[in-house]
Amino acid sequence: MDIGENLKYLRNVHNKTQQDIAEILKISRQAYTHYESNKREPDIKTLVKLADYYMVSLDMLVGRIKIQGIEKAAV
């Protein structure tokens, strides 16, 4: 999986919309959509925010470690 697929997978597992995640990141929905479609890559600060939010490692987020099967963490 690539970053975009992982972002979409995690967003869906957490039952969030693209708008929800964009608001968390303080970016436009369109900018976030570009991350999921691999038209743009998030910078390291954004990747860290996403990894923290989803409670996964950066390795998982960027596809170095398989992310499938992760369930929503109890918050």
C-alpha positions as CSV (number, residue, x, y, z in Angstrom):
1,M,0.0,0.0,0.0
2,D,1.1,3.6,-0.6
3,I,0.5,6.6,1.7
4,G,-2.7,7.6,0.0
5,E,-4.3,4.2,0.3
6,N,-3.2,4.0,4.0
7,L,-4.7,7.4,4.7
8,K,-8.0,6.5,3.1
9,Y,-8.0,3.1,4.9
10,L,-7.4,4.7,8.3
11,R,-9.9,7.4,7.7
12,N,-12.6,4.9,6.9
13,V,-11.7,2.7,9.9
14,H,-12.2,5.7,12.1
15,N,-15.5,6.7,10.3
16,K,-14.2,10.1,9.4
17,T,-14.8,12.2,6.3
18,Q,-12.0,13.9,4.3
19,Q,-13.4,17.2,5.7
20,D,-13.0,15.9,9.3
21,I,-9.3,15.1,8.8
22,A,-8.7,18.3,6.9
23,E,-10.0,20.3,9.8
24,I,-7.8,18.3,12.3
25,L,-4.8,19.1,10.1
26,K,-6.0,22.7,9.5
27,I,-5.8,22.4,5.7
28,S,-8.4,22.4,3.0
29,R,-10.4,19.3,2.1
30,Q,-9.0,19.6,-1.4
31,A,-5.4,19.5,-0.1
32,Y,-6.2,16.4,2.0
33,T,-7.9,14.8,-1.0
34,H,-4.6,15.2,-2.9
35,Y,-2.9,13.2,-0.2
36,E,-5.3,10.3,-0.5
37,S,-5.1,10.4,-4.3
38,N,-1.2,10.6,-4.2
39,K,-1.2,13.9,-6.1
40,R,0.7,15.4,-3.3
41,E,2.7,14.0,-0.4
42,P,2.2,15.3,3.1
43,D,5.2,17.0,4.7
44,I,6.9,15.4,7.8
45,K,4.9,17.5,10.3
46,T,1.7,16.5,8.7
47,L,2.7,12.8,8.7
48,V,3.5,13.0,12.4
49,K,0.1,14.6,13.1
50,L,-1.6,11.9,11.2
51,A,0.4,9.1,12.8
52,D,-0.4,10.6,16.3
53,Y,-4.1,11.0,15.5
54,Y,-4.5,7.4,14.2
55,M,-2.0,6.0,16.8
56,V,0.2,4.3,14.3
57,S,3.9,4.5,13.5
58,L,5.2,6.5,10.7
59,D,6.4,3.3,9.1
60,M,2.9,2.0,9.0
61,L,1.6,5.3,7.7
62,V,4.0,5.4,4.8
63,G,3.6,1.7,3.9
64,R,6.8,0.2,5.2
65,I,4.8,-2.0,7.6
66,K,1.5,-3.5,6.6
67,I,-1.4,-1.6,8.0
68,Q,-4.4,-3.8,7.1
69,G,-6.3,-5.3,10.0
70,I,-5.8,-2.3,12.3
71,E,-9.0,-1.6,14.2
72,K,-10.0,1.7,15.6
73,A,-8.2,2.4,18.9
74,A,-10.3,3.0,21.9
75,V,-10.2,6.7,22.6
